[in-house]
């Protein structure tokens, strides 16, 4: 499982409102997996994030599958993160799962989610 442990649970931009995806990463041909969150302001579309992530995972001999997407509103000054929205290409991520991942990294933040699209 060394390959999976090398993958960060969360990588998001420090501030702003941006697209994010929830991705399941697994060993090729194996049942071990973990879910990760990736988000960035530089992505015009959700698939831009996935297209950057997939080759990185392949180098680690891992497969990845997008479980859905949405948006993140990250305010580092107020230590708040809000997860919401939907990806038109990948569908809505399970925001509750995404929030748990975010809480494991941003322990002193107030992190909320909603099914609102705005």
N, C-alpha and C positions, 0 to 999 in steps of 0.2 A: 504493500500500500504506500510505498515511498513516493510514488508518482502523485497520488491524490493529496498527500500531506504537503507537497510542495506548492499546491494551488491555494492562493489566498481565498478565504471565504467571501470577502467583500473588497471591491475596488470601485470607488465612486469619486467624482469630483468633489472638491472641498466646499463649494458654494454654488448656488443657483438652482434653476429648474431645468431638468434634463431627462432624457429617455433612459430607461434601464431595462435589463432583461434578467430573468431568473433562468439559470442553466444547470442541467444535471450533467455532471462530469463523472465518467466511469472508466475503469480499465478496459482496454479492448478485450472483448469476449468474456469479461468477468462480471460478477454481480455486485461487487463493491462500487459504491458511488457516493457522491456528495453534491449538494446543491450550492451554487454560488450566485452572487449578485454582482453585476457589472453595469456601470452607468457613466455617461460622459456627455458634456455639452457639445463636444465635437461631432457627435453622431446626428446626422440629419434624420436618419431612419433607424429603427430598432435593429434591422439586419446589418447595419454598418458596424454595430458593436459585435454581433455574432461573427461577422466575416473577419474581424480582427482577432477575436478570441480563438476560433477553431484551429487556425494554423499553430498557435502557441500551444494548444493542448495536444495536437498531433505530434509535436516535437517531444512531448513528455509521454508519448505512446498512450494517450488518453482520447476517449471519444466524448463529444459533448452534444447535448440535445437541448434546444431552447424550450422551456416550459411555459413561456409567455413573457409579456412585458408590460410596461406602464411608464409612469413618470415618478421622479423623486424631486421634492423641493427640499434642498439642504441649506440650512442657515447655521453656519458654524459659530457665529457670534452669539446667537441665542441658544445654541446647542439643541436644535430642533430639526427633525427630519419628518417629512410627510410623504407617504407613498400612495399613489392614486393612478387612475387612468388605465388605458388599455393599448396594446399594440395592434394595429390593423393587420399586420403581417403574421404575428405569432399568437394573437389572442391575449387575454388577460392573464397575467401571472397570478399565482396565489399570493396575494399581498401579505397575508398572515405569515406565510413561510418566509417571505422576503424580510419582513419586519423582525422576525426572530433572528435571522442572519445578521441584520444590521445591529440589533441589540447586543450581539455577541462581540461586536467590534467597537461600537459607540456606546459604551456602558453608562456614561453619565449624561446621555441625551434623552430628551423626550421624543419618542418615535411613535407616530400614529399612521393609520391607513384608512382609506375609505374607498368605496366603489364609485365615487364621483369621477367623472371624466375630466373635470376642470379644477 
